[in-house]
């Protein structure tokens, strides 16, 4: 069964550093998403991406965040200057249409 | 604003007991409804989904859910749980043509052997 692959599985970074979280969506999917889950809280939508541009973003997704699909296969989330409160599990997902989401295994980001 | 409520945050059952996890959403229009499961140390997996048609939806591993539009509910059920069902269960909704998922807080299920 096709999978969404996320790397790394765990990233530890110092506050203020830039991090890039990587995702390889399913190859024939057209819609890409990032969600995050802070420990003990709800899974939160960050951003959706379609046709090489952001189609929707949440208020969490401020100027410190950016997404890119640099080479037609990878889908990256960059956090420019990490804060302690960015510590969370970040999930990438992709879908063909409105309902067929497939999630990756997540990247646990720890900001120290 | 759209929201999803899961009323049971922690559930403890013995094997063979029946399970029902509540999920309610707030949105007056057309919705797509999902239940995801996250086993310890693993990623989110789709259990089942409802888009349209028969409001009783059957998913993997013997789970089912019933969409009751008048109650804005999509409760998850399983007649007889197993120890391997120990996991976190999440209800999620996307509304209309909006593709983003709105999530409930999750229910932690522990099944004692």
Interface residues (C-beta under 8 A of the other chain):
Chain A: X31 X33 X35 X41 X42 X43 X44 X45 X48 X55 X56 X58 X91 X95 X98 X99 X101 X102 X103 X104 X105 X106
Chain B: X32 X34 X36 X42 X43 X44 X45 X46 X49 X51 X90 X92 X94 X97 X98 X99 X100 X101 X102 X103 X104 X105 X106
